């Protein structure tokens, strides 16, 4: 099976289920009485609780995630500050690296324990540029000056960095790659963009990343000093299955470095972030390059932090800036207790299959 994740229907509806569905279609005519839960009458509390319990058991919520969802781990910190560094990007790679380092250092001086950088921050965003600016991350040193800088600054400042993304050269292939660095400066994870940005909106924008880039093959989730973080890059945010998979693996936060364009940015950028956050009841952080109308590719900007109720906690406009904001993980448990979706999923009707986890068992 080539795919990493899959959604499949589970058991077919039985005749009784079809009866209840047909019955519910006529509820406006029959009134709001449920055909499953009996109306409350004197001394009916016990019967009602038993019926609700039976309904929960029948829904098989634990089977909605295959393998079963991991319990949300207690994070190392309950509150911390995250910085979103919306950087201007130029054709001068050395300048981009020095500029990013300065932004990270300034963010750390304001108390940021986690810093998120934009997608393709060391290079112009173009198929012509990717091969020229690509780095051999595994080799490190002079072969990967952008990665080396991130490692050095993470170690010296003792912060966690989700390093946006840079073009990576490996094994004869080019990837759009995000490096996650721990407080010791070591590489904790590397996410290669899974869903390549191949779109064609006539009269608006046409871009084919697959002309030069190879798609990644693995979802990426890492345990850090500021919690369990899932990572996607730009177009990955459109695929809700990936975010659902990260939630099932116990993520507290999903980071998406991205560079939405001037066509889809105004329509979908904030919408998708809020959807991923509220659907999975966790935090979502995004970081874009600053807008440069003179560049071959113009980014929408608007780097944003969204909370587990879909609320926008902080956002930028389109110019270069850094925002530093607090994440409070206690909100995750609060929102999940407000809306207990985890225990209400219909594992008897549908499943999210984490193929990678399943094969590793």
HUJOTA-V408072 format. One record per residue. N is the residue number from 1. OMEGA is omega as a letter, one per 20 degrees, with the letter a starting at -180 (none if undefined). BURIAL is I if it has 16 or more other C-alpha atoms within 10 Angstrom, else O. Layout:
N;OMEGA;BURIAL  N;OMEGA;BURIAL
This chain:
1;a;O  2;a;O  3;r;O  4;a;I  5;a;I  6;r;O  7;a;O  8;r;O  9;r;O  10;a;O  11;r;O  12;r;O  13;r;O  14;a;O  15;r;O  16;r;O  17;r;O  18;r;O  19;a;O  20;r;O  21;r;O  22;a;O  23;a;O  24;r;I  25;a;O  26;a;O  27;r;O  28;a;O  29;a;O  30;a;O  31;a;O  32;r;O  33;a;O  34;r;O  35;a;O  36;a;O  37;a;O  38;r;O  39;r;O  40;r;O  41;r;O  42;r;O  43;a;O  44;a;O  45;a;O  46;r;O  47;a;O  48;r;I  49;r;O  50;r;O  51;r;O  52;r;O  53;r;O  54;r;O  55;a;O  56;r;O  57;a;O  58;a;O  59;r;I  60;a;I  61;a;I  62;a;I  63;a;I  64;r;I  65;a;I  66;i;I  67;a;I  68;r;I  69;r;I  70;r;O  71;a;O  72;a;O  73;r;O  74;a;O  75;r;I  76;r;O  77;r;O  78;r;O  79;r;O  80;r;I  81;r;I  82;r;I  83;r;I  84;a;I  85;r;I  86;a;I  87;r;I  88;a;I  89;a;I  90;r;I  91;a;O  92;a;O  93;a;I  94;r;O  95;a;O  96;a;I  97;r;I  98;a;O  99;r;I  100;r;I  101;r;I  102;a;O  103;r;I  104;a;I  105;r;I  106;r;O  107;r;I  108;r;I  109;r;O  110;r;O  111;a;I  112;r;I  113;r;I  114;r;I  115;r;I  116;r;I  117;a;I  118;r;I  119;r;I  120;a;I  121;a;I  122;a;I  123;r;I  124;a;I  125;r;I  126;r;I  127;r;O  128;a;O  129;a;O  130;a;I  131;a;I  132;a;O  133;a;I  134;a;I  135;r;I  136;a;I  137;a;I  138;r;O  139;r;O  140;r;O  141;a;O  142;r;O  143;a;O  144;a;I  145;r;I  146;r;I  147;a;I  148;r;I  149;a;I  150;r;I  151;a;I  152;a;I  153;r;I  154;a;I  155;a;I  156;a;O  157;a;I  158;r;I  159;r;I  160;a;I  161;r;I  162;a;I  163;r;I  164;r;I  165;r;I  166;r;I  167;a;I  168;r;I  169;a;I  170;r;O  171;r;O  172;a;O  173;r;O  174;r;I  175;r;I  176;a;I  177;r;I  178;r;I  179;r;I  180;a;I  181;r;I  182;a;I  183;r;I  184;r;I  185;a;I  186;r;I  187;r;I  188;a;I  189;a;I  190;a;I  191;r;I  192;a;I  193;a;I  194;a;I  195;a;I  196;a;I  197;r;I  198;a;O  199;r;O  200;r;O  201;a;O  202;r;O  203;a;O  204;a;O  205;r;O  206;r;O  207;a;O  208;r;O  209;a;I  210;r;O  211;a;O  212;a;I  213;r;I  214;a;I  215;r;I  216;a;I  217;a;O  218;r;O  219;a;I  220;r;I  221;a;I  222;r;O  223;a;I  224;r;I  225;r;O  226;r;I  227;a;I  228;a;I  229;r;I  230;a;I  231;r;I  232;r;I  233;r;I  234;a;I  235;r;I  236;a;I  237;a;I  238;a;I  239;a;O  240;r;O  241;a;I  242;r;I  243;r;I  244;r;I  245;r;I  246;r;I  247;r;I  248;r;I  249;r;I  250;r;I  251;r;I  252;a;I  253;r;I  254;r;I  255;r;I  256;r;I  257;a;I  258;r;I  259;r;I  260;a;I  261;a;I  262;r;I  263;a;O  264;a;O  265;a;I  266;a;O  267;a;O  268;a;O  269;a;I  270;r;I  271;a;O  272;r;I  273;a;I  274;r;I  275;a;I  276;a;I  277;a;I  278;r;I  279;a;I  280;r;I  281;r;I  282;a;I  283;r;I  284;r;I  285;r;I  286;r;I  287;a;I  288;r;I  289;r;I  290;a;I  291;r;I  292;a;I  293;r;O  294;a;O  295;r;O  296;r;O  297;a;I  298;a;I  299;a;I  300;a;I  301;r;I  302;r;I  303;a;I  304;r;I  305;a;I  306;a;I  307;a;I  308;r;I  309;a;I  310;a;I  311;r;O  312;a;I  313;r;O  314;r;I  315;r;I  316;r;I  317;a;O  318;a;I  319;r;I  320;r;I  321;r;I  322;r;I  323;r;I  324;a;I  325;a;I  326;r;I  327;r;I  328;a;O  329;r;I  330;r;O  331;r;I  332;r;I  333;r;O  334;a;O  335;r;I  336;r;I  337;r;O  338;a;O  339;a;O  340;a;O  341;a;O  342;a;I  343;a;I  344;r;I  345;a;I  346;r;I  347;r;I  348;a;I  349;a;I  350;a;I  351;r;I  352;a;I  353;r;I  354;a;I  355;a;I  356;r;O  357;a;O  358;a;O  359;a;O  360;a;O  361;none;O
